[in-house]
Amino acid sequence: MKGMKNLLQRQRRGEPSSPPPPHRRSPRQIWYGGLFLSSLIAMGSTFEAVKMQRRFSPAPTSGQRWAVGSSTATFSLAFALVAMQTAPWTARLLAGTKLELGSIVAAAAFACASVGTATNPATGMAVNASGGISFGNLYYSTWAGFGCGAALLASFLRTERGVDVSSQLESRGRRFRLWVILVVTSLIVMGSSASSYDARCGEDANFRPPKYCRRAAFGVAAGCMGCVFSLGAAATRLLWLKRENDDGGEGGGRANKVVFVAECMLSLMLLCFYCFAVAYLTSEEGPGAPLGNLYYSTWISFGLILFIAVSCFEELQAAKLVYLRNQQGSSDASERVASGINLSNHERLPPIILPENGNYEANRQDENGFRLKTP
């Protein structure tokens, strides 16, 4: 409003008005386009899936309402954001403002709700009751929309607020990012196993296969254990890990050793536990046998744990090598001191010997350091 008043006052005085600032192209146009396409496919696939389900049960369910509402809201927000990027004056009103941030957060939230409802075995829209993918377009488009929403939020925080999430994760160590990703994948393992258990082993199930139900319950335990352990490891690195340049002294070094030992123990326990989880969940009679959320999240979690364990082993081997080198250096230093060489200023000192009479005396040396014969 103040800018419009200044422009009107200049026009009344006959002063030339300043040209509008040039249009700044948004660095998130690709992600906006990806969100628009994925949400369009997800909305059309959701309508098609609901139409197929209505043929067998005309009454709408809460899952169908959530799926239709979330997919429609995601597409509406994506269409509005893309449309505002086309015109320069609307793009200037949107770029870097709280309106853009609120729209991105809302779109990501609706996309997350769309993933939760479409990939739930209880709704039977993108996956069947066994957890396998039955409608590929709906399954992959909802996940693609969620990924685009998360990428939009990270891009906005980096370019407009100066918060680089990737750099912040890397600054805490290379394993910190793996632990954070493991928290998410373990949550997916736990939620997918619980959904599979409710779909085939719940109170409304006509037939409950005992082996399937036991393995689904084991998947819930594996996901819960992985989530708790990985969250604890990430919190430990975030709170107690000291950088090398920090003024932590010996206390910071002891804290880093404690964190490293805790990481080694947690990664070893999770690796042993998830070896059984992969074998039980993704076998032929397991809930993660068909391709779906449980299959992908179980194998991704196992891969992350394996990478963490390998990283801990490599760091342990490097620390062992440094320790051996320090031990070798200290032994060499003691030998040099015993032979009469001062390590601080490299001055030759006469070695001390014990003669036969029991008194200590120093041998005489020439200018080259060789011992002279006593007369």
C-alpha angles and dihedrals in degrees: 000000000000090000091052091050092051090049092051092048092052091049091052091051091047093242117147112256118236114250117254116262114269118267112262113215112233115243088217100063093110092052091046089053091048092050091049095051096043093047091048091053091043093051094048092046091048092053090049093049093048090048091054092049092049090063090067100032115021093191112093118235131215091250091056092049092050092047094050094043096047095045092047093048092049092051093046093052092045091050092049093049093048091046092052090052092060098063117062097219094049090044090056090051091052106037113103096348133126088252090063092046092050092047092050093048091048092048092049091048093050090046090052090051090049091053092049095051099038096047096043111112090215092065094045095210108119096005132035129235091276092057096252124133111263100165111037098184093056094043099050097036093055091050090046090052091051091049092051091049092052091047091051092052093048091048092050093050091049100046102032105029101027094237110135105192094189093052091046090054093047092049089063093057136281093273095052092072090049091052092050092050089047089057090059096044092047090053089053090050091051095045095044092048090049091049091049090049092050092047098053106014103037128109093269094053116111096204124027114196104211097211092048092049094049092051092047089053089048088053090055090051092047092050092047092048093047092048094049095044095045092046090051092049092049092048091048093053091045097050107031108022111107124204120234093248094049118108093243097124117191090334091062090050092052090048091053091050091051091049091049093050090048091051091050093051095045094047091049093050093046092047092054092044096048092048086067091040093056091046095048102036100043097040121109095269096038128101091244096054096103120062109270145102094307094049095049096041093048094053093042091051091050091050092049092050090048091052091049092049092048090049091051091049092050091049090048091052091048091050090048091052092050090049092051091049091050090050091050091048092050092050091050090049092052090050091051092049090050090052092052104261118133110215095204100061100003092236117155115241126192111260118239117238133181112234125202095265091062097246122121117236136165122245117233117244133196125231091279094053097255120139116252123223114250116229 
